[in-house]
């Protein structure tokens, strides 16, 4: 009940959209080849799951999680170090922001040359913008760290490693989670787009969407797109719950939880 009370506005909005969709479909205001009825989409989903969709979801989700893992493993420590060593960050700040301005999709031919054609190139492409986002957020969080805690670390003669891992990491954690939440969206979008348009292999949620659309299975196309959206919502929810768990010592997080 508490969850419903917090989210009833969003649920009402989604319910309203589905209601409008149902009315438009029932009155045939839009050709069904463009906008199928919501009940046709729902009826198509069980067959899609039996046919190929479960394996596609598992593969796409695995690629997204692998990209996020790579981005976190490299982006968080490098970002914290650059936030701790501001002089080093000043040296790389310009090139770093220049790299962020280059669309990841434009670099895909380069990833194919370096990583080869296969899973590695898909994961690398999705990890690239995610790593940059997480790194920049880690830098920002470390730069905004409570100076009194850093002063106490110096008084305790903590070396650079322990200062970064025991102090700066926790100071920057709220910003890091903001970066991870953004990176989740980037990774999912890029993985689905590569599966859909580049066509590396015949599996993946994006490839399923493309095949359904190209064979004019419109209810299945809408169903696969909606499942991709629900995966994004689920991943964002998982990150939010993890954030609440790891930041439960913050007053505002306790109040939200």
Secondary structure as UniProt FT lines:
FT   HELIX           2..26
FT   TURN            27..28
FT   TURN            32..34
FT   HELIX           38..48
FT   HELIX           49..53
FT   HELIX           54..84
FT   HELIX           86..101
FT   HELIX           104..107
FT   HELIX           108..115
FT   HELIX           119..143
FT   HELIX           147..155
FT   TURN            156..157
FT   HELIX           160..163
FT   HELIX           164..168
FT   HELIX           169..193
FT   HELIX           194..198
FT   HELIX           205..214
FT   TURN            215..216
FT   HELIX           218..246
FT   TURN            247..249
FT   HELIX           251..256
//
